[in-house]
Amino acid sequence: MPVVIKRSGARQNFDRLKILSGLQIACRKRPIDEDKLEEIVHAVELWAATRGEKEIRAEEIGGRIMHHLYGTDQVAYVRFVSVYRSFDTASEFERLLVEMEKAEHVSVDGQRNLFEFDKAGRAVAVAPPEEVPAAAPPARRKRKPRSKTKPKVEAKDGGA
């Protein structure tokens, strides 16, 4: 397992129990089975182990946990994020809610979902996000029209 680099720069061994503990706190009094939390821990652990890196930043692990938790329970997600990011003001929660709306069509792996499933289990295409209009191309400078006649070349006289 990779060594975790904390925000302070300190290094510590990857600790699955620490992840599980954080999830349990965020999910307290929520209808989430312990098996689901173990599944999230296992997925994060597998992701960290298969990256092929000796070190991994704690922020990357936290981000991965947040992606999994978002799909599991949005209240638990808000709890986890508020502690993880050390929220101090209500405006920080507002920004989080805006982020959640944007992330609505993004999978745990960070890719946009092309389909959702209705209650009958049928795949339904997701509407593409609104596209930002492209900036207008820069104005082109007008060139002077080329002369159709060849430039006159003065003949050099050999004589004086």
NUZA-419110 format. One record per residue: z, x, y of N, C-alpha, C in turn. Coordinates in pm, whole numbers, padded with zeros to 5 digits, always signed. Each point is the difference from the previous one (the first is absolute). Last residue first. Layout:
ZXYZXYZXY/...
//
This chain:
-06932+02848+05414+00086-00005+00116-00054-00087+00102/-00063-00051-00550-00041+00075+00117+00093-00021+00116/+00039-00215-00429+00016+00142-00025-00031+00080+00125/+00188-00511-00030-00119+00083+00024+00032+00144-00028/+00212-00477-00188+00031+00128+00060-00128+00078+00012/+00107-00545-00006-00069+00111-00065+00034+00128+00074/+00304-00455-00045-00082+00081+00091-00059+00117-00076/+00135-00495-00172+00037+00139-00020-00092+00081+00092/+00188-00537-00032-00103+00097+00039+00054+00140-00018/+00151-00435-00297+00033+00076+00121-00108+00104+00027/-00121-00457-00243+00059+00129-00033+00030+00074+00128/+00007-00540-00042-00089+00114+00025+00072+00127-00034/+00215-00418-00022-00103+00002-00104-00097+00116+00020/+00543-00053+00120-00133+00002+00061-00103+00010-00110/+00493-00230-00051-00076+00123-00019-00137-00015+00065/+00460-00252+00162-00118-00015-00086-00076+00131-00006/+00528-00012+00061-00117-00009+00086-00122-00013-00091/+00465-00189-00173-00073+00125+00018-00115-00023+00097/+00499-00251-00064-00146-00014+00000-00062+00136+00023/+00477-00105-00245-00060+00042+00125-00151-00016-00011/+00372-00301-00263-00090+00114-00013-00058+00032+00136/+00491-00231-00157-00128-00021+00068-00085+00126-00011/+00360-00118-00383-00006+00054+00136-00139-00020+00059/+00178-00357-00354-00042+00141-00001-00010+00052+00142/+00354-00379-00133-00140+00011+00038-00040+00147-00001/+00384-00172-00330-00018+00035+00141-00149+00013+00030/+00173-00331-00387-00026+00142+00024-00019+00024+00149/+00307-00398-00206-00137+00031+00040-00014+00149+00033/+00334-00193-00367+00006+00038+00140-00142+00034+00044/+00140-00345-00403-00050+00133+00033+00009+00022+00150/+00298-00305-00360-00087-00005+00118-00042+00141+00035/+00105-00092-00508+00072+00008+00127-00099-00004+00115/-00124-00252-00458+00007+00137+00054+00077+00001+00131/+00102-00354-00393-00086+00014+00118+00012+00142+00052/+00065-00115-00517+00079+00013+00122-00097+00016+00117/-00080-00253-00494-00033+00112+00089+00087-00004+00125/+00147-00183-00485-00056-00052+00124-00025+00119+00092/+00120-00128-00559-00019+00100+00107-00070-00065+00118/+00327-00263-00356-00140+00034+00027-00006+00099+00116/+00396-00229-00193-00032+00131-00053-00145+00041+00020/+00257-00398+00154-00060-00019-00132-00039+00134-00063/+00177-00024+00443+00104-00044-00093-00052-00019-00142/-00274+00350+00289+00060-00128+00037+00100-00041-00108/-00156+00509+00155-00005-00099-00106+00069-00127+00045/-00296+00424+00251+00135-00051-00024-00014-00104-00110/-00323+00446+00179+00023-00132-00056+00148-00031-00003/-00165+00405+00178-00122-00078+00019+00018-00143-00047/+00355+00395+00199-00035-00089-00110-00126-00078+00033/+00148+00503+00182-00012-00140+00035-00042-00082-00121/+00292+00455-00038-00138-00043+00016-00004-00150+00027/+00392+00281-00105-00048+00025+00135-00145-00040+00021/+00302-00055-00393-00062+00131+00006-00061+00031+00136/+00197-00421-00096+00106+00100-00011-00057+00140+00011/-00302-00367+00228+00067+00012-00129+00108+00107+00006/-00193-00328+00403-00006+00137-00049+00079+00008-00130/-00054-00375+00334-00113+00014-00092-00017+00143-00050/+00360-00125+00299-00010-00115-00091-00111+00018-00104/+00157+00280+00390-00001+00049-00138-00021-00110-00102/+00039-00089+00471-00118+00085-00021-00013+00042-00146/+00383-00239+00129-00117-00086+00009-00128+00079-00026/+00401+00236+00027-00005-00078-00123-00121-00093-00001/+00096+00248+00390-00051+00088-00107-00015-00077-00130/+00205-00222+00352-00142+00017+00030-00065+00087-00107/+00461-00047-00020-00064-00126-00039-00150+00005+00028/+00262+00364+00140-00007-00005-00145-00072-00127-00046/+00097+00048+00456-00111+00087-00040-00018+00001-00151/+00371-00232+00166-00125-00068+00038-00121+00082-00041/+00424+00191-00050-00025-00101-00103-00129-00075+00030/+00144+00300+00320-00045+00076-00117-00026-00094-00118/+00184-00172+00396-00143+00026+00016-00055+00082-00117/+00467-00095+00039-00077-00114-00052-00150+00025+00012/+00331+00427-00043-00026-00112+00091-00082-00108-00068/+00140+00409-00219+00110-00018+00095-00019-00124+00087/-00165+00248-00513-00027-00089+00113+00124-00017+00087/-00151+00318-00397+00114-00001+00094-00029-00085+00124/-00264+00077-00424-00051+00045+00130+00107-00001+00109/+00116-00135-00440-00078+00123-00019-00050+00057+00132/+00224-00421-00011+00093+00111-00025-00076+00132-00006/-00254-00388+00053+00089+00009+00116+00102+00112-00017/-00300-00104-00357-00066+00068+00112+00095+00016+00117/+00151-00246-00375-00021+00141-00035-00058+00076+00119/+00050-00467+00048+00130+00067-00009-00017+00150-00026/-00382-00268-00010+00048+00016+00138+00135+00070+00000/-00178-00105-00422-00082+00101+00067+00051+00025+00141/+00187-00349-00244+00051+00130-00048-00076+00114+00066/-00162-00423+00085+00132+00013+00063+00062+00134-00040/-00412-00124-00195-00014+00044+00139+00132+00011+00073/-00151+00072-00524+00084-00092+00077+00001+00047+00145/-00317+00175-00332+00103-00061-00084+00080-00106+00076/-00344+00288+00189-00062-00094-00092+00100-00075-00086/+00152+00336+00299-00068-00102+00079-00062-00106-00090/+00192+00390-00187+00099-00101+00036-00063-00113+00080/-00261+00380-00120+00037-00077-00119+00093-00116+00036/-00119+00296+00345-00119-00071-00048+00033-00087-00120/+00337+00287+00166-00024-00115+00089-00121-00081-00045/+00100+00404-00223+00098-00104-00034-00026-00124+00084/-00253+00374+00104-00043-00054-00129+00095-00113-00044/+00110+00242+00387-00118-00082+00023-00048-00067-00127/+00352+00312-00029+00043-00124+00065-00116-00094+00026/-00098+00426-00165+00067-00079-00103+00044-00134+00059/-00180+00308+00296-00105-00048-00090+00060-00087-00110/+00291+00217+00299-00071-00109+00068-00110-00058-00089/+00244+00386-00132+00077-00122-00022-00071-00120+00063/-00281+00431-00165+00084-00041+00113+00068-00134-00031/-00147+00391-00358-00046-00127+00055+00095-00041+00111/-00161+00448-00359+00089-00060+00100-00063-00129+00052/-00215+00246-00337+00136+00046-00028+00101-00064+00095/-00480-00218-00185+00057+00083+00106+00144+00037-00036/-00316-00307-00233-00035+00140-00021+00053+00093+00108/+00028-00499-00105-00069+00050+00119-00043+00145-00015/+00268-00292-00305-00140+00025-00029-00080+00048+00121/+00475-00118+00010-00018+00100-00105-00146+00037-00022/+00129-00346+00309+00046+00131+00048-00028+00110-00103/-00101-00446-00122-00086+00042+00111+00038+00140+00047/+00278-00206-00315-00126+00040-00061-00097+00053+00106/+00404-00182+00154+00026+00123-00075-00129+00054-00063/-00013-00418+00208+00014+00105+00101+00022+00135-00068/-00015-00375-00279-00131+00019+00063+00005+00112+00103/+00405-00133-00206-00087+00070-00095-00136+00028+00062/+00302-00257+00249+00048+00138-00010-00091+00080-00092/-00084-00458+00027-00036+00067+00125+00040+00146-00005/+00133-00265-00359-00146+00015-00001-00048+00073+00125/+00452-00124-00032-00028+00114-00089-00150+00027-00006/+00133-00380+00231+00041+00119+00075-00026+00126-00082/-00071-00410-00207-00103+00021+00103+00033+00124+00081/+00313-00145-00318-00119+00057-00067-00110+00029+00101/+00390-00229+00132+00024+00144-00009-00119+00069-00067/-00085-00464+00259+00060+00052-00123+00018+00152+00008/-00003-00368+00408-00081+00108-00058+00074+00055-00121/+00085-00350+00400-00035-00037-00138-00092+00102-00067/+00396+00100+00378-00139-00044-00004-00036-00030-00145/+00419+00203+00171-00006-00146+00020-00143-00053+00016/-00004+00506+00037+00125-00071-00025-00014-00147+00042/-00324+00382+00031-00026-00123-00075+00125-00082-00030/+00002+00428+00231-00098-00082+00072-00019-00136-00066/+00278+00315-00216+00060-00040+00127-00094-00093+00077/-00159+00193-00395+00104-00099-00030+00068-00050+00127/-00316+00352+00032-00066-00127-00031+00104-00110-00027/+00154+00439+00063-00054-00053+00125-00067-00134-00020/+00154+00226-00383+00113-00044+00083-00049-00061+00131/-00318+00201-00285+00049-00127-00056+00114-00055+00084/-00161+00425+00112-00101-00101+00031+00048-00136-00048/+00262+00363-00116+00011-00022+00144-00100-00107+00045/-00012+00148-00443+00116-00087+00023+00021-00029+00148/-00337+00307-00150-00041-00139-00021+00116-00096+00025/-00115+00497+00190+00111-00073-00061-00036-00147-00012/-00196+00547+00094-00037-00142-00003+00109-00074-00076/+00148+00450+00238-00076-00046-00115-00031-00149+00013/+00057+00293+00444+00083-00045-00111-00089-00049-00113/+00024+00266+00533-00073-00029-00123+00100-00044-00107/-00039+00008+00583+00074+00034-00122-00083-00041-00121/-00121-00098+00453-00053+00125-00053+00070+00045-00127/+00056-00414+00264+00073+00113+00059-00056+00135-00043/-00164-00409-00184-00037+00008+00142+00064+00120+00068/-00067+00055-00524+00061-00102+00085-00047+00018+00145/-00220+00130-00489+00033+00060+00129+00047-00111+00092/-00024+00069-00564-00013-00088+00115+00043+00074+00126/-00223+00165-00492+00119+00009+00084-00026-00086+00123/-00245-00101-00484-00003+00079+00123+00136+00000+00071/-00067-00035-00543+00000-00084+00119+00000+00088+00125/
//
